[in-house]
Amino acid sequence: MASKRANSSAAAPAAKRSRPEDKFETVVEGLKQAQLPAAVMKTLCSIVPYCLGVPSEQRHRFQGEAVDKIESVLATVAGSLEQQIEAAQVAKGLAHEKALSQKAELEQARGVAQTRQEEAKGQKVALAKVAQEFQTSKKALKTLKEQFELRRAEATGKRAEVEALIVELDTIHGSEDSSLAAESFAARLSEHMEIPESVKMAILSAIGQAPASRDSTGAMVVQQVQEVLTGRAAELSVVISGSDPEARSVEIKEKEHSVLAQEQIKAARLYTEAADAAVARQSEVETSEQMLVELQQAAKEADEALEEAFANRDLFAQGPLEAMASLRDSCAPLAQSLPCDVPLVA
């Protein structure tokens, strides 16, 4: 059965027709909306004027049965239109229910997406903070290493000088005439340690004497100078080997920097995960929005379909049913010509 408004709207002008021939055509239009075999439809339409065109009290029994059949078919069409209304009402209710449900899901999705975006922002701030700490630590470690390497280079040069002084002291200590060499030695010795003037004079006196004329005090002074130089060389060796406290501070700083590097990697991973989650949730929101638009459009179409179903029913009631009721009990004379376009049964 046709359900489009265009098919039923043809009955609108027919409802206003008053001539019997026009009403015959209106009834035929109503019959054509029924689901009938083509042969039955052709026969039923062709007998309309020969049954309904006869006054009710003059109809033959067969004509009366034909009128009942026509009326039954029209009633079936009317019932089908009522069923279409009921189906359209159910469809409308379901369509609006789905739209409302989707709207609620969309609001929930937006809330989750907002939360994920805030989490991503928080992780981004945390990552920026750790990254800044990492860069600060990196610069500090670089400076500390440069200072350490500079100290090692200076210590290497100084140790070579101290070792040379030790060798020179042995040479001067064994020389018979070492007064000039002693003065040069004392001057260079002052570059490596603070020597009071009185001690400096004692050193000059001790190493400036020939070994044979050096008393026990002079020998003790020379021995002390040797011990001091040997100790200084040992101290410098510790610096060069990286075993002094300042070198260990570099190791501590490297460990701290390594911890910061791991924290930065972790913060970057957390931010990436949070950002990906935010993007995924936003994508879900966009999908949900599109679904809502489609469901709202479906709800609108369901509203229109229900309106159309009511209009089809009203048009059918005002057209074929009203014409049928008028002709069924009328005393109109038989039509002189067939108004319908369906030929008579051969």
Secondary structure as UniProt FT lines:
FT   HELIX           5..8
FT   TURN            9..10
FT   HELIX           11..14
FT   TURN            15..16
FT   HELIX           20..31
FT   TURN            32..33
FT   HELIX           38..46
FT   HELIX           48..52
FT   HELIX           56..58
FT   HELIX           61..174
FT   HELIX           179..189
FT   TURN            190..192
FT   HELIX           197..208
FT   HELIX           211..213
FT   HELIX           216..241
FT   HELIX           245..316
FT   HELIX           317..321
FT   HELIX           322..328
//
